[in-house]
Amino acid sequence: MSANDMTPLVDLAAQYATIQPVVDEAIRRVIAQTSFIMGPDVAAFEAEFAAFCAAQYCVGVSSGTAALELTLRALGVGPGDEVITVAHTFIATAEAISAAGATPVFVDVRPDTYNMDAAKLAAAVTSATRAIMPVHIYGQPADMTAIAVVANAENLLLIEDAAQAHGATWNDEPTGALADAACFSFYPGKNLGAYGDAGGVITNHAALAEQIALLRNHGRRDKYFHEQIGFGERLDTLQAAILRAKLPYLADWTDARRRLAARYHDLLADSEVILPVVDERANSAWHLYVVRTPRRDELLAYLRSRGIGAGVHYPIPLHLQPAYAHLGYVADDLPVTEEIARTCLSLPLYPEMTDAQQDGVVAALQAFFEEEVR
């Protein structure tokens, strides 16, 4: 099977081919300016992405993980504090909490949207709880209305892990404007991706934005005057320039993802897989299109053998990872999370995907179950 016959999970080469002139020009501009650290494209991107999120401030940082950690630190979350989050996510969510010196507390997710179950929050709050960090998994916002009720009642900080949700909305409000702060990843495979690691924090609080900006750049405003101990977590100018080149296309790319997701829904309506559910108050960015089946591992192997780049996000929940064994969680503590981890399967989805490619994915998936019957 040749590379041309394959349908990848995401096709960054196809994306580059559609925008090559603007990306190449952005890179040439930065190289010609030779301003590689905190150059003018960083501030420009921050302003443009803040506007995209309908927010006042964006602080560019080195990764989505750094965005989470620096936000927690800037808000004063640290040793002795607990942060409630979910275990159905990439480990960076919990890593950032741990890196700030706090302790992650995991609650289960909803069986329909796979997002934080707000009904489980109140029981998880203790005297040590400082913040709630919902994850907008697969690009769909969590129930920020119900989560905010708990946060406000308990006087807790609320931070969006919006790493997968660029351009998503909740009750017509964009991610980034739904909490004290929102943390985005611009990892290459994200809906808005750099050509390396990059991240950003969105907030409407000037003091918080200022503190994160200090922390990312060694606690300084001037080159050799350090107001506090900080970190080297700046957004590279080259990455900012690439993100600026891509940002004007993001709305159209998101529309393409939504069209393809709707088409998957139609084509798979009578299939044996469980289809994703979107809350009526949400408009997902469709970072991933995730179906579920008890035969996940067999179906995954079958699709890959036919050149289809399906994947699994995420096979081992964080509460069962060896890195978090010290927290004392055991199997069945989060039954919905664990069931999703056993059965979830991500199908190829990216804006440049053709209908013919999508038809091929659907045909292969249906053929798997037809062969099972025979």
Residue, then its C-alpha position, 0 to 999 in steps of 0.5 A: m500500500s502506497a502513502n497515497d492510498m492512506t487516510p491519516l488521522v490528521d494531514l498536516a502536509a495537506q494543510y501546508a499545501t493549501i497555505q504554503p505562500v503565507v506560511d513561507e512569507a511569515i517565516r521569511r519575515v521573522i528570519a529577516q528581522t532576526s528577532f526570534i525571542m519576543g519579537p513583534d509577531v508575538a504581541a501581534f498574535e496575542a492581540e489577534f487570538a484574544a480578539f478571536c476568543a472575544a477576550q481582552y488578553c492573550v499571553g503566548v507561552s511555550s506550550g499548552t502544558a506551560a499555559l496550564e502551569l503558569t496560570l495556576r501559579a499566577l492564580g496562587v495555586g500551590p502546595g496544599d491546594e487541590v484542583i478538581t479535574v478529569a482523568h479522561t484527558f492527556i496527562a498535561t492537564a494533571e501534570a500542570i497541577s502537580a508541577a504547580g505543587a497542588t494535587p489533582v482530584f479526579v471526578d468522573v465524566r458524563p457518559d454522553t459528552y465525555n466531559m466533566d460531570a458537574a453533578k459529581l463536583a460538590a462531593a469532591v470539594t474539600s477545604a483544600t480545593r482551590a480550583i476546578m479545571p474542566v477539559h473541553i475534550y475532543g473540542q466540545p466545551a464542558d457544561m460551563t453553566a453547571i460547573a460555574v454554579v459550583a465554582n461560584a458557590e464554593n468560591l473556587l477558581l475556574i480554569e478552562d483546559a481548552a487545548q482541543a477547543h479553538g473556536a468552540t462555543w458554549n451558549d454562543e460564548p467562545t471558549g476562552a471567555l467562560a472562566d477566570a482563564a482558558c489555556f490553549s495548546f498550539y501543538p502541531g496537530k491541534n485545530l490551530g497548530a504551530y510547527g512545534d510546541a506553543g501555547g497561550v492563555i486567554t483571560n479578561h483579567a489584566a493583573l492575571a495576564e500581567q503575572i503570567a507574562l512575568l512568569r513566562n519570561h524569567g520574572r522580568r519586564d526589563k532584560y536584567f531586572h527580575e521582579q520575581i523567580g520565573f521560567g523560560e516559557r516564552l512563545d517563539t517568534l517563529q511559532a507566533a508568526i506561523l500561528r498568525a498566518k494560520l489564524p485567518y483560516l481557522a473559522d473556515w477550517t472549523d466549518a469544514r470539521r463540522r461538515l465532516a462530523a455531520r457527514y460521519h453522523d449521517l453515514l454511520a447512523d445505522s452502524e454498530v458504533i456509538l456516535p458522539v453526542v454534542d450538548e445542545r448548548a455547545n458548538s464543538a470545534w471537532h478536534l476529534y471525531v470519537v466513536r465507541t465500540p466494545r471491539r475497539d482494539e480489533l477495529l483499530a487494527y482492522l482500520r490500520s491494516r487498510g491504511i486508515g490512521a485511526g487512533v485512541h484518545y485516551p486508552i489509560p485514564l490518568h487516575l490509573q497511570p503509574a505516575y499517579a499511583h501515589l494518589g491511591y485511586v483504583a479500578d472502578d473509582l471512575p467507572v464511566t471514564e474507564e468504560i470510555a477509555r476501553t471503548c473509544l476510537s478516533l476516526p480521521l478528521y481534518p479540514e482537507m479530508t475529502d468526501a471520498q476519503q471519508d467514504g473509505v473510512v466508513a466503508a472499512l468500518q462497516a466491512f469490519f462489522e459485516e465480516e464479524v457477522r459472517 
